[in-house]
Amino acid sequence: MAMWNPWRGCHRYSEGCMYCYIHKGDAKRGMDTGAIVKLDGFDAPVRKTKKGEYKMKPGQTVYVCFSTDFFIEEADEWRKECWEMMRERPDLHFLFLTKRIERFWNCIPDDWGDGYENVTIGCTVENQARADERLSLFKTLPIRHKNIICQPLIERIDIREYLDGVELVVVGGESDRNARPLDYEWVLAVREQCISAGVHFEFRQCGTHFIKDGREYTLDVRELGSQARKADINC
């Protein structure tokens, strides 16, 4: 696994952004999240050693723009170079998430065709309204590898009509002292939808406020992932 953040900074875009960890972290460091800035590691996938070997080892999944959105408008002038680097490294698999899937046609390269084999795009949704808005478009787009990310999930959702062609659905709760609660019944409902459609499912993290069997629990942020894994419901 490798991380690649060619730029940083983002803007709150919808309901799921209310307690975004990026904004919270930047606030603690006195940084302006709203400033979209190109980073020194912009060309990380194609950097080489003195021996001429790529520093980023082949065979890895590269998580792209996990401190921003790959389709954010302010990065339009830089994105073409990123696609070129992805083409240069077919030995890596690049994965990025976006809440801005409506910008897809403005952001893909000219040679995209039906998608790059080494790129997975995850569309993020948080409630039924955003699921209907984004996934109705997402399901029509030429992308070879599609994921749906329901995190933070802030209400029960039905995504059955959007699962065709999707490889993985991830569900997770919100992490913040003021976070909106995640009900375990919502998690199980999405899981059942995935099982019926033959789509892989992952419960990635509980919420800080987590409801199970009608009882609400407050969890330490360090336990959110481990508690989700203890449920042992990934499939």
C-alpha positions as CSV (number, residue, x, y, z in Angstrom):
1,M,0.0,0.0,0.0
2,A,1.2,3.5,-0.8
3,M,-0.3,7.0,-0.4
4,W,-0.1,9.7,-3.0
5,N,-1.4,13.2,-2.3
6,P,-0.5,15.4,-5.4
7,W,-2.3,18.3,-3.8
8,R,-4.0,19.1,-0.5
9,G,-7.0,21.1,0.6
10,C,-10.8,20.7,0.1
11,H,-14.2,22.3,0.6
12,R,-17.1,21.0,2.5
13,Y,-19.4,19.7,-0.2
14,S,-22.4,17.9,1.4
15,E,-23.9,16.6,4.6
16,G,-21.2,14.0,5.1
17,C,-18.5,16.7,5.3
18,M,-19.7,18.2,8.6
19,Y,-17.1,16.7,10.8
20,C,-14.4,15.9,8.2
21,Y,-11.2,14.7,9.7
22,I,-9.2,16.8,7.2
23,H,-10.7,20.1,8.3
24,K,-10.3,19.1,12.0
25,G,-6.7,18.2,11.5
26,D,-5.9,21.3,9.6
27,A,-7.6,23.5,12.2
28,K,-5.3,22.0,14.9
29,R,-2.3,22.8,12.8
30,G,-3.5,26.3,11.9
31,M,-3.8,25.4,8.2
32,D,-6.4,26.7,5.7
33,T,-8.1,23.7,4.3
34,G,-9.8,25.8,1.7
35,A,-6.4,26.6,0.0
36,I,-5.9,23.9,-2.7
37,V,-2.1,23.6,-2.9
38,K,0.1,21.4,-5.1
39,L,2.5,19.3,-3.0
40,D,6.1,18.4,-3.2
41,G,5.2,14.8,-3.7
42,F,3.2,15.5,-6.8
43,D,5.3,13.2,-9.0
44,A,5.8,10.5,-6.4
45,P,4.7,7.5,-8.6
46,V,7.4,8.2,-11.2
47,R,10.3,9.3,-9.0
48,K,13.3,7.1,-9.4
49,T,16.4,6.1,-7.5
50,K,19.9,6.7,-8.6
51,K,19.8,3.2,-10.1
52,G,16.9,4.3,-12.3
53,E,14.3,2.2,-10.4
54,Y,11.0,3.5,-9.4
55,K,10.9,4.5,-5.7
56,M,7.3,3.4,-5.4
57,K,7.5,-0.4,-5.7
58,P,5.3,-2.2,-8.2
59,G,2.4,-4.3,-7.3
60,Q,0.9,-1.9,-4.7
61,T,-2.4,-0.2,-4.4
62,V,-1.9,3.5,-4.3
63,Y,-4.4,5.5,-2.4
64,V,-4.8,8.9,-4.2
65,C,-5.9,12.2,-2.8
66,F,-7.1,11.0,0.6
67,S,-6.7,14.5,2.0
68,T,-8.7,16.1,-0.8
69,D,-10.9,15.2,-3.8
70,F,-9.3,14.1,-7.1
71,F,-12.0,15.8,-9.0
72,I,-11.9,19.1,-7.1
73,E,-12.2,22.1,-9.5
74,E,-9.0,23.9,-8.4
75,A,-6.9,20.9,-9.4
76,D,-8.0,20.9,-13.0
77,E,-4.7,22.3,-14.3
78,W,-2.7,19.5,-12.6
79,R,-4.9,16.5,-13.2
80,K,-3.7,15.7,-16.7
81,E,-0.2,15.1,-15.4
82,C,-1.6,12.7,-12.8
83,W,-3.3,10.7,-15.5
84,E,0.0,10.6,-17.4
85,M,1.8,9.2,-14.4
86,M,-0.9,6.5,-13.9
87,R,-0.4,5.5,-17.5
88,E,3.3,5.3,-17.0
89,R,2.8,3.0,-14.0
90,P,0.5,0.1,-15.1
91,D,2.3,-2.0,-12.5
92,L,0.5,0.0,-9.8
93,H,-3.2,0.2,-9.0
94,F,-4.6,3.6,-8.2
95,L,-7.7,4.2,-6.1
96,F,-9.4,7.5,-5.4
97,L,-12.7,8.5,-3.9
98,T,-14.9,11.4,-4.9
99,K,-18.0,13.2,-3.9
100,R,-17.9,15.2,-7.1
101,I,-18.8,12.4,-9.5
102,E,-20.8,14.8,-11.6
103,R,-17.5,16.3,-12.8
104,F,-16.4,12.9,-14.3
105,W,-16.6,14.0,-17.9
106,N,-14.7,17.2,-17.2
107,C,-11.9,15.4,-15.5
108,I,-11.1,12.2,-17.4
109,P,-8.3,12.0,-20.0
110,D,-8.9,11.8,-23.8
111,D,-7.8,8.2,-24.0
112,W,-10.0,7.0,-21.1
113,G,-12.3,4.9,-23.2
114,D,-14.1,2.5,-20.9
115,G,-11.6,3.2,-18.1
116,Y,-8.0,2.5,-17.2
117,E,-7.4,-1.1,-16.0
118,N,-5.2,0.1,-13.1
119,V,-7.7,2.7,-11.7
120,T,-10.6,2.2,-9.2
121,I,-13.0,5.1,-8.6
122,G,-15.0,5.1,-5.4
123,C,-18.2,7.2,-5.2
124,T,-18.9,8.5,-1.7
125,V,-22.5,8.8,-0.4
126,E,-23.8,9.5,3.1
127,N,-27.6,9.5,2.9
128,Q,-30.4,8.4,0.5
129,A,-30.6,11.8,-1.2
130,R,-26.9,11.8,-2.1
131,A,-27.0,8.1,-3.0
132,D,-29.8,8.7,-5.5
133,E,-28.1,11.9,-6.8
134,R,-24.6,10.5,-7.3
135,L,-25.1,6.8,-7.9
136,S,-27.7,7.2,-10.6
137,L,-25.0,8.9,-12.5
138,F,-22.1,6.7,-11.3
139,K,-23.8,3.5,-12.6
140,T,-23.9,4.9,-16.2
141,L,-20.2,5.9,-16.3
142,P,-17.5,4.0,-18.2
143,I,-15.3,2.9,-15.2
144,R,-13.7,-0.5,-15.1
145,H,-13.4,-0.7,-11.3
146,K,-16.2,0.8,-9.2
147,N,-16.5,1.1,-5.4
148,I,-19.3,2.7,-3.4
149,I,-18.2,4.3,-0.1
150,C,-21.0,4.9,2.4
151,Q,-19.0,6.7,5.0
152,P,-20.0,8.5,7.1
153,L,-23.3,6.8,6.8
154,I,-25.8,9.0,8.6
155,E,-29.1,7.3,7.8
156,R,-30.5,4.1,6.4
157,I,-30.1,3.8,2.7
158,D,-31.2,1.5,-0.1
159,I,-28.7,1.2,-3.0
160,R,-29.9,-2.0,-4.6
161,E,-30.6,-0.4,-8.0
162,Y,-27.1,1.0,-8.2
163,L,-25.0,-2.1,-7.5
164,D,-24.6,-3.5,-11.0
165,G,-21.0,-3.4,-12.0
166,V,-19.8,-2.4,-8.5
167,E,-16.9,-4.5,-7.0
168,L,-17.0,-3.3,-3.3
169,V,-19.3,-1.4,-1.0
170,V,-17.7,0.1,2.2
171,V,-19.8,1.3,5.2
172,G,-18.5,3.3,8.1
173,G,-19.6,5.7,10.8
174,E,-18.6,9.2,11.7
175,S,-15.7,10.0,13.9
176,D,-16.2,13.0,16.1
177,R,-17.4,13.8,19.7
178,N,-20.4,15.5,18.0
179,A,-20.8,12.8,15.4
180,R,-24.2,11.6,14.2
181,P,-24.8,8.1,15.3
182,L,-24.4,5.0,13.2
183,D,-27.1,2.3,13.7
184,Y,-25.8,-1.2,13.2
185,E,-29.2,-2.1,11.5
186,W,-28.3,0.3,8.7
187,V,-25.0,-1.5,8.3
188,L,-26.6,-4.9,8.1
189,A,-29.2,-3.6,5.6
190,V,-26.5,-2.5,3.2
191,R,-24.7,-5.8,3.7
192,E,-27.9,-7.7,2.8
193,Q,-28.3,-5.6,-0.4
194,C,-24.7,-6.5,-1.3
195,I,-25.1,-10.2,-0.7
196,S,-28.2,-10.3,-2.9
197,A,-26.3,-8.5,-5.7
198,G,-23.1,-10.6,-5.3
199,V,-21.1,-7.5,-4.4
200,H,-18.3,-7.5,-1.8
201,F,-19.0,-5.7,1.4
202,E,-16.7,-4.2,4.1
203,F,-17.7,-2.7,7.4
204,R,-14.8,-0.4,7.9
205,Q,-15.5,1.4,11.1
206,C,-18.1,2.0,13.7
207,G,-19.1,5.6,14.5
208,T,-18.1,7.4,17.7
209,H,-21.7,7.1,18.6
210,F,-22.9,3.6,17.7
211,I,-26.3,2.1,18.1
212,K,-26.8,-1.6,18.4
213,D,-29.9,-3.4,19.6
214,G,-31.4,-0.1,20.5
215,R,-28.6,0.9,22.8
216,E,-26.2,3.8,22.0
217,Y,-22.5,3.4,22.8
218,T,-19.8,6.0,22.7
219,L,-16.5,4.6,21.4
220,D,-12.9,5.8,21.4
221,V,-11.8,6.9,18.0
222,R,-8.9,4.4,18.3
223,E,-11.5,1.5,18.6
224,L,-13.7,2.3,15.6
225,G,-11.9,0.1,13.1
226,S,-11.2,-2.8,15.5
227,Q,-14.8,-2.9,16.8
228,A,-16.0,-3.1,13.2
229,R,-13.7,-6.0,12.5
230,K,-14.9,-7.8,15.6
231,A,-18.4,-7.9,14.0
232,D,-16.9,-10.2,11.4
233,I,-19.4,-9.4,8.7
234,N,-17.2,-8.6,5.7
235,C,-18.0,-10.7,2.7
